[in-house]
């Protein structure tokens, strides 16, 4: 049996996940902290939380702890208007250029979003008969979800996750039926060839990218897990990697905060960078 979880352990976990990963879990998330500590105890055979936290502070179990506290809700082509915005507004002109077109996906989670981005880019290349080089860099702090993403194999409930009809999914995924509402989707090599996955903590002071490297940045439904002051820092860092004229997509409940004067807002959390 895992050890009993008391408020002291919950508070220690809250403090440590913020210190290690920058993730903020306020007191109304105590039940989530308790559940994840309980699962972690079962997975790692923890018998004494005091000993576990002491070892964690020395660097042991750090990645297991991070992975236990990340949230990985995602779907294929979620908030589909952002993909349509890329196809209709950004890509027609950009794909006529010989310049490489680079997209950053922060954060990858289990991979549905970056594969959706990659499929959109390849579809647009076909539509606009472009030979431009396109690529997607996907990042996440959670190593377990990155492994799932790299594999590119999914069971999708089409009742819960409706899939788009504006592209032929079979061109980008090997698809087979599992049951009435569920299908198996395996990403084809054409998607994997333009995708790369790497571990990156958004709360790090610097990221391993080039200045103004990206034409588009997806940062959707991840800022909500950080304090507002830390969201501001993350947005400023991401912004430094976005080209002038590039587009930042945020999640429906997220804000551009102090960068509002540096962007043109096109609606539906679509922001175009107009100044440094």
N, C-alpha and C positions, 0 to 999 in steps of 0.2 A: 504493500500500500504506500502511495506517495505521502510525504509528511503533510501535516495540517498547514494550511495557508492562512496566516493572520494578517492584520492590517500593516504591521511592520514590514512584512515581506513584500506586500503589495507596494508600499511606499518605496522600498529599496529598488524594486524592479522598475518602477516609474522613473526614479532618479537615474538609474543606470542606463535604461534604454535611451533616455534623453542625452546623457553624457556620451554614450558610445555612438549612437546613430542620429541624434537630433530629433527623434520621433517624440511627439508630445502627447501624452495620455493623461488628460485631466481626471479629476476625481469621479466624474460621471462615467468613466470607463473602467472603474475598479473591477466590475464583473468580468470584463474582457481580460484584464491583467490576470485575475485569478484563474480563469479558464486556461489561459496560455501557459501560466506557470505550472498548472496541474498537468497539462499535456507534456510540457518540457520535462517534468519530473518523471513521467512514465517513459518517455523516449530515452532519457539519459540515466535512468535508475537513480535519481537523486533521493537520498535518504535524509539529508540535513541541509536546509536552505542556507543557514549561516555559513556552513562550509562551502556551499556552492557559490554564494555571493563573494566570499573571500577569494575563491579560485577565479571567478569571473573578473574581479578587479585586477588580478595578476595576468589576465589575458587568456586564460583557459576558457573554453566553451564560448568564446566571443561570437563566432559566426552562428553557432547553434542558437544562441540567445537572440541575435538579430533576426534570424530566419523565423523564429517563433513569434516575433512581435510585428512582423510586416503584414499588411493587409493586401490581398491579391485579387480583388474583384475586377474582372475585366471580361470583355466579349469581343467577338469579331465585328468590325465596322460600327462600333459603339459611337453614338452621337454622329451619325452618318453625314450630317451637313458639312462637317469639316473635310471629309474626303471629297465631297462634291465641290466644295470651294476650291480645293487643290486642282481638280480636273477642269473646272469651268473658268476660274480666274487666273490661277498662277501658271499652270503647266502649258497652256497653248502657246504662250510666247517664250517661256523659259526653255521649253524642249526644242525650240528652233535654234537655240544657241548651241555652240560647241562646248560651252562651259559645263563642267560636271554639276549635277544637281544633288545636293546632299541634305538628308533629313535626319534630325535627332529625335529619338523617342525616349522621353524620360518621364515615367519609368516603364520598363518592358513588361513587368509582371511575368505571367506564364507565356507571353509571346503573341497573343491574339492581335493586339494593337500593331506591333511592328510588322507582322505578316500582312495585316490589312493595308498598311501603308505601302509595303512593297508591292502587293498585288495592284494597288491603285496606280503606282508609278509605271509598272509594266503595261497595264491596260492603257494608260495615257500615251505611252510611247507607241503602242500599236495604233491607237486612234489618230495620233498626230504624225505618224510615220517618221519618228525621230530616231536618231542614232546616238543621242546624247547619253553620256554615262550617268547612271542614277545609283544612289546607295542610301542605305538606312543604317544608322548606328543606334543600337538599342542598349540602354543601361538599366541596371537595377542593383540595389544593395543586397538583395536576397539571392544567395548562390543556388538554392534549391529550385527556385522558379526559373532561373537562368538555364539550368540544365533541361528543364521541361521545354523552355522556349527553343533551345538549340535543337532538340529532337524534332519539334514541329509536328507532333502527332496529337490529335484532339478528338474527343467525342463531343459533338455539339447538339444540344437540344434546340431544334429549329422553332419549337413553339415558344421557348423562352428567349432565344437569340435569333430573331428573323434575319435572314441573310439577304444581301442586295440582289436586285435583278438587273442592274445596269452593267454588270460584267459577268462573263462566264466563269464561275468559280472553278469548273473542271479544267480550265486552262492553267490554273495555278496550284490546284490541290488534287490529289487522288482522292476521290470520294466514293464511299460505299455506305449502304444502309445498315444500321444497327437494329433499329426497330421502327415503329410507326413514326415517331417524332425525332429520333436521334440518328445522326449520321457520323461516320468516321471521316475526318479530314486530315490527310497527310500532306504537308507542304512539299511542293515539287522543288527540284534542284534549282530551277530558275529563280525562285524566291530566295533560297538559301545563298545563292551566288551573290546577291546584292545586299545581303543582311549580315551584320556582325553584332555580336553580343559581348558585353563586358561588364564587370562589376564596377560600380561607381556609387559612392554615397553623395547624395545631393547636398548634404550638410558640410561636405569637405570645403575648404577655403578655395581650392582650385580644382579644375577638371583637366583631364588630359586631352584637350582639344585645341585646335588652332583658333586664333582670334578671327572672328567673322567667318567661321568655317561653314556654317549651315545656312541654307536657304529657307528652311522650315524647321520649327521646333514644336513638337507635341509635348506638352507638359500638363496632362489632364488627370484630374482626380488624384493627385499626389500631394499637392501643396497643403491640402486640408489636414494632413497628418503632422504639420509643423506649426509652431507658434507664429503669430502674425509677423513679429520682428524677424524671424528666421525665414519666413516666406519672402520677405523683402530682399534679404541677402541672396537667397537662391535665385530669385527673378533677375537681380542685377548681374549675377554670375552668368546665368543662361543668356541674358541679353548681350553680353560681351562676345558670345560665340555666334550671334545671329547677324547676318549681313544687313546693311542698310537696304530697305525695301523688302526684307525677309518677313515671314509671317510666324507669329507665335499663337498657338492654339492652347487655350486653357479649358479646364472643366467647367461645367455649368454653374457650379457653386463657388468658383474661384475668381479672384480679382487681380487686376494688373497693379493695384496699389500705387506706389509712388512713381511708377513709370508712365503714368497716364499721359503726361505732357510730351513723352517721346514717341508716341504711337498714334496712328490713325485707327480708330475702332470701327470695324465693319459690321458689328452685330454678332450675336451668338458666340461671344467670347473669341472673336477673331481680331488679332491685333497686328498691324503692319508697322514695323520699325521705321521711323522717319528721321531720327537723329540719335547720336551717341549719348 
